[in-house]
Amino acid sequence: MTTPALLLVSGHVEGVVRVLTVPDGAEVHRLTGRHLSEHAGFLALPRGRVACVDDRRGELLVLDPFGDRLVTAAVPVAVPAEHLAADPSGRRVAVTTGLGKNSGPWSDLVTVVDLATGDAARVRTRTGEPGVTVPGREDPLVVLRHREPGALAVHRFADLLGAPPGCPPVTPRDELPLPSDGHGDAHDPLDGAVFAATGEGVHRARADGGTLVPDPPIPWGAPARGWYLRLDPVRRALWSTLRGGPADPLRWPEWTNQAWRHDLGSGRTELTGLGPGLVFRLALARDHAAFTRVHPDGDELILLHTGGGLRRCPLPPMDGAPRRGGTPWEGVQRRAVAASPGADWVAVTRGGHGEIHVVDARTGEEAALLRLDTGLDHGGHLLMRSRSDGAEGDPVGR
């Protein structure tokens, strides 16, 4: 029997957060009136805890899904939340701001929080949609990934936390140049390396004292690029999905997709074809990487064994799914996917239908179909955790 796990389900449109047992779906916690930032996502913290941002109330929430009380801390932060990251200890957290429901970047605020003391401060950086990582243990840094012009901007966490009131502007201690199309961030706590996905490849740098030392970029190895980057903390690998094909979003059914895996120990990169359509975020189970592929000819859950081998599991269509002739993200339903590195379960939503498919990754068989009392518009957002699964080894919100 695969390991028991808990599933956090955010209906960010409806404003409901649930914690369900996996695979049977028994509800153990529920929060209402909480509209979590889907873009900033969930951040795994030590001891099974989770951080996220309530975009309506402007609060960083710390959740303990395994405890008697779900919300253990709520700290005011600037919103709309764009990206969320922690230092390796899970104590120090940084939140950047983005577009929200606006057509262009307008906020330059970054919030840093010390969860041990409850101290928080807001500072002004550069307007945009910066990514963020927090490398270092004793004296961590806050590394902001800026676009147009691209750069990795380095700050000391302690300096930002000690900033005076009034949201003062801050100047980086150091900057590394970066292509202006950066999108996707990762951080390996083992050696302090930070990674940023660009069209050229994955740029990387190592934290060294109060600055960053650049290393040669990792090539994609294909005429495509990844827009999402995450660390596999168990196998110390970077994962992404490479998207190729026409640039026109109206032609999204023609997009090509490849699973990209780079082993940080051996330096070896592997590519696996996933098929055409929309593939974006991925989830990591004990022995599998899980992807959802949306396409007018049929959706599927794709399970890629980390030792090799691929399984395709058809998914029922969504009313309001992306269609030919439209974009795949405006006014349409979506799918969210979740897994835990300590379990074999994979969960995937059916946006607009309030349904979650729970699949056993070892067999590809559906173990349960969970039906909720809200629709999970836009697909909702998911995080799965088993107790002591080590997911906090990836200290960037997903």
C-alpha positions, -999 to 999 in steps of 0.1 A, spaced: 0 0 0 14 34 -9 21 59 18 -8 79 32 -7 116 23 -27 148 26 -39 170 -3 -42 208 0 -68 220 -24 -71 258 -31 -102 270 -49 -87 304 -54 -116 317 -73 -142 305 -49 -121 314 -18 -120 279 -2 -90 259 10 -94 222 19 -72 195 33 -82 161 22 -69 126 30 -54 107 0 -68 86 -16 -102 86 0 -108 123 2 -120 127 37 -119 164 47 -98 172 78 -96 210 75 -115 237 56 -109 275 54 -133 299 37 -129 334 26 -92 327 16 -82 335 -20 -47 321 -24 -23 333 -50 -22 306 -77 8 321 -93 29 322 -61 16 287 -52 24 266 -22 58 265 -5 68 234 14 83 240 48 99 217 73 78 194 96 51 190 70 41 227 70 32 248 40 33 286 32 10 304 8 -3 340 3 -39 351 6 -40 376 -23 -72 393 -11 -63 398 26 -26 404 19 -13 378 43 14 352 42 -2 321 58 17 292 74 -4 260 74 0 228 93 -21 203 75 -11 175 99 -19 195 130 -51 202 150 -51 239 139 -45 245 102 -34 282 103 -4 286 126 7 321 115 -6 350 94 17 379 85 8 409 64 26 410 30 24 431 -1 2 417 -29 -5 406 -56 19 378 -48 40 368 -78 67 345 -63 74 329 -29 106 313 -16 123 304 17 159 299 29 170 262 35 158 263 72 123 274 62 125 303 87 131 333 63 106 339 35 105 364 7 74 374 -14 76 394 -46 47 412 -63 35 410 -99 6 420 -122 -24 405 -104 -54 415 -125 -36 444 -142 -24 445 -178 12 456 -169 37 456 -141 29 483 -115 42 471 -81 79 471 -70 73 459 -35 91 429 -19 82 416 15 106 396 38 94 377 68 112 360 97 88 332 108 106 326 140 101 362 153 72 374 132 92 404 120 85 416 85 95 445 63 86 458 28 110 474 4 109 487 -31 130 472 -59 123 473 -96 88 472 -112 82 439 -129 75 403 -121 107 393 -103 114 357 -94 130 350 -60 153 326 -42 168 328 -7 202 309 -7 224 306 23 220 293 58 237 315 84 234 348 66 210 342 37 207 363 5 176 374 -13 182 369 -51 157 386 -73 155 375 -110 145 406 -130 135 410 -166 139 438 -192 168 443 -185 175 408 -172 196 405 -140 201 385 -108 200 412 -81 216 402 -48 205 415 -14 212 404 22 180 391 39 191 408 71 195 442 53 160 440 39 145 429 72 162 458 89 149 484 65 131 514 80 93 519 77 78 535 46 88 509 20 122 525 11 139 517 -22 169 493 -19 200 490 -40 214 455 -47 248 446 -32 257 429 -65 241 421 -98 248 394 -125 236 400 -161 209 377 -174 189 375 -207 157 396 -205 134 366 -210 140 349 -177 110 329 -164 114 300 -139 136 298 -108 151 270 -86 175 268 -57 196 238 -45 201 242 -7 228 215 -8 254 238 -25 236 271 -25 232 272 -63 204 293 -78 191 287 -113 171 308 -138 154 296 -170 159 318 -201 157 313 -238 195 306 -239 193 278 -213 194 275 -175 217 302 -160 232 293 -127 253 309 -99 266 299 -65 262 319 -33 296 328 -20 294 350 11 274 380 3 275 377 -35 270 353 -64 296 335 -86 283 326 -120 288 291 -135 284 282 -172 247 279 -183 231 246 -189 218 242 -225 183 230 -232 196 207 -258 166 213 -281 151 241 -303 127 250 -275 128 264 -239 114 258 -205 91 284 -188 90 265 -155 118 252 -135 119 231 -103 143 211 -82 139 174 -74 154 174 -39 154 136 -36 174 129 -68 191 163 -71 178 170 -105 163 200 -123 130 195 -142 112 216 -168 89 213 -198 104 225 -230 78 243 -253 85 246 -290 65 253 -321 48 285 -333 50 316 -311 14 326 -318 -6 315 -287 -37 310 -309 -18 281 -324 -12 264 -290 -25 230 -301 6 228 -323 30 235 -295 55 208 -289 64 196 -254 94 177 -240 101 167 -204 136 181 -196 156 165 -167 191 176 -158 210 155 -132 230 179 -110 255 152 -100 264 138 -134 256 168 -155 236 145 -178 204 159 -195 175 137 -207 146 147 -230 113 129 -233 86 138 -258 52 145 -243 30 154 -273 14 186 -286 -8 211 -268 -5 228 -234 19 213 -208 32 235 -180 37 227 -144 47 192 -132 47 173 -99 72 149 -84 60 116 -68 83 90 -52 94 75 -85 76 95 -112 73 130 -127 36 138 -135 25 161 -163 -9 171 -176 -14 177 -213 -44 197 -225 -53 193 -262 -86 197 -282 -82 160 -293 -81 148 -257 -64 155 -223 -41 131 -204 -20 127 -173 15 116 -183 35 96 -158 73 95 -165 92 70 -144 125 86 -132 142 54 -141 127 54 -176 93 45 -191 62 66 -198 26 59 -191 -4 80 -206 -37 81 -187 -67 97 -205 -86 124 -187 -123 133 -192 -128 166 -211 -135 199 -193 -164 221 -201 -149 255 -210 -115 239 -219 -91 258 -242 -103 256 -278 -87 259 -312 -86 296 -323 -83 309 -287 -55 312 -262 -50 284 -237 -51 306 -206 -77 334 -210 -112 327 -197 -107 289 -199 -106 260 -175 -73 245 -165 -58 215 -146 -36 214 -116 -14 185 -107 2 175 -74 23 147 -59 46 141 -29 81 128 -32 73 105 -3 43 88 -19 31 72 -52 -2 91 -55 -8 118 -81 -38 142 -80 -51 161 -110 -81 185 -111 -109 189 -137 -114 226 -137 -150 239 -135 -163 204 -125 -151 203 -89 -134 170 -95 -100 156 -85 -86 124 -100 -63 105 -76 -41 81 -95 -16 54 -84 15 63 -103 28 27 -101 -1 13 -121 -17 44 -138 -50 33 -123 -74 58 -108 -78 51 -71 -105 76 -64 -125 104 -80 -131 132 -54 -161 154 -60 -161 188 -42 -190 212 -35 -173 240 -55 -163 240 -91 -125 246 -88 -127 273 -115 -95 278 -134 -84 244 -122 -77 255 -86 -43 247 -71 -29 216 -53 -1 205 -31 3 170 -17 24 161 13 32 130 32 47 134 66 85 139 65 86 136 27 115 160 23 95 183 -1 110 213 17 143 205 0 128 225 -29 125 259 -12 106 277 -40 68 281 -41 51 258 -66 
